[in-house]
Amino acid sequence: MLTLTLETMRRMFGPRGTGSFSETRPAKRVPGADLIYRLKSWPEITEAGRTAEIYRMLSVMSSRPVNRQWILTRTSMDPQQLEALLRRWVAEGAIEVIDPARFSDTVS
């Protein structure tokens, strides 16, 4: 059943005429661009960080994982600000970082 589902997904989302996911990936990969962040516990938030924007972002992250691009398009943070915030929350153990590239070799 799983094989049938994977074949169906390859046909639906893969490029025409081929059946491989790997052929659809861009040649260049920006480090960290496709990382996924999942909230494990509410982080410590400084007084300056207690904004509706941060609470909204954390609220969404409490129900589903998000990537960096999602955060940047829905907040007014610049990439450096976001990087510092994510690093602090990772060090605190409040968020988990998932690299989807580690799953790319499992589909064959």
PLY file of the C-alpha trace (Angstrom):
ply
format ascii 1.0
element vertex 108
property float x
property float y
property float z
element edge 107
property int vertex1
property int vertex2
end_header
0.00 0.00 0.00
2.81 2.43 0.89
4.58 1.70 -2.40
1.38 2.44 -4.31
0.96 5.73 -2.44
4.56 6.77 -3.11
4.23 5.95 -6.80
1.04 8.01 -7.00
2.77 10.96 -5.32
5.73 10.69 -7.70
3.40 10.81 -10.69
1.42 13.74 -9.28
4.28 15.92 -8.07
7.30 14.74 -10.03
8.36 16.32 -13.31
6.68 15.04 -16.44
8.31 12.00 -17.95
10.33 11.02 -14.85
9.50 9.39 -11.57
12.17 10.80 -9.29
11.81 13.42 -6.58
15.55 14.13 -6.62
15.40 15.53 -10.14
13.06 18.33 -9.01
15.47 19.72 -6.39
17.50 22.80 -7.31
21.22 22.26 -7.80
22.21 24.94 -5.26
21.06 24.63 -1.68
21.18 27.60 0.65
22.27 26.32 4.08
19.43 26.51 6.58
16.86 27.85 4.11
14.64 24.79 4.27
14.98 23.97 7.97
11.73 23.38 9.83
11.08 24.62 13.36
8.72 22.89 15.79
7.78 24.33 19.16
8.47 21.91 22.01
7.69 24.29 24.89
7.00 27.98 25.29
10.32 29.86 25.43
11.34 32.57 27.82
10.43 35.86 26.17
12.11 39.13 27.10
10.00 42.18 27.86
10.87 43.67 24.46
9.91 40.42 22.73
6.40 40.26 24.15
4.67 41.44 21.03
1.54 40.27 19.26
3.73 39.26 16.33
5.89 36.92 18.45
2.90 35.46 20.27
1.13 34.86 16.94
4.21 33.12 15.53
4.55 30.92 18.65
0.85 30.14 18.59
1.09 28.78 15.04
4.30 26.91 15.91
2.47 25.26 18.82
0.09 23.58 16.38
2.38 22.89 13.41
6.02 23.16 12.34
7.01 26.14 10.19
10.02 27.06 8.09
12.12 30.21 8.11
10.45 31.62 4.99
7.02 31.28 6.60
8.22 33.25 9.64
9.91 35.96 7.57
6.85 36.55 5.38
4.51 36.86 8.36
6.62 39.00 10.66
8.51 42.26 10.36
11.76 40.66 11.59
14.83 40.86 9.45
16.74 37.60 8.83
19.48 38.44 11.36
16.92 39.12 14.11
15.14 35.88 13.35
18.41 33.93 13.34
19.34 35.27 16.79
15.89 34.51 18.17
15.83 30.97 16.78
19.34 30.25 18.06
18.36 31.42 21.54
15.21 29.29 21.56
17.09 26.23 20.26
19.76 26.65 22.97
16.96 26.96 25.52
15.43 23.71 24.23
12.13 25.38 23.36
12.17 24.51 19.65
13.30 21.54 17.63
15.06 22.00 14.30
14.20 19.47 11.59
16.28 19.20 8.41
14.05 17.72 5.68
17.17 16.84 3.64
17.82 13.96 6.01
14.61 12.31 4.76
15.41 12.65 1.05
17.47 9.45 0.93
14.70 7.33 2.48
12.39 7.62 -0.55
13.53 5.43 -3.39
0 1
1 2
2 3
3 4
4 5
5 6
6 7
7 8
8 9
9 10
10 11
11 12
12 13
13 14
14 15
15 16
16 17
17 18
18 19
19 20
20 21
21 22
22 23
23 24
24 25
25 26
26 27
27 28
28 29
29 30
30 31
31 32
32 33
33 34
34 35
35 36
36 37
37 38
38 39
39 40
40 41
41 42
42 43
43 44
44 45
45 46
46 47
47 48
48 49
49 50
50 51
51 52
52 53
53 54
54 55
55 56
56 57
57 58
58 59
59 60
60 61
61 62
62 63
63 64
64 65
65 66
66 67
67 68
68 69
69 70
70 71
71 72
72 73
73 74
74 75
75 76
76 77
77 78
78 79
79 80
80 81
81 82
82 83
83 84
84 85
85 86
86 87
87 88
88 89
89 90
90 91
91 92
92 93
93 94
94 95
95 96
96 97
97 98
98 99
99 100
100 101
101 102
102 103
103 104
104 105
105 106
106 107
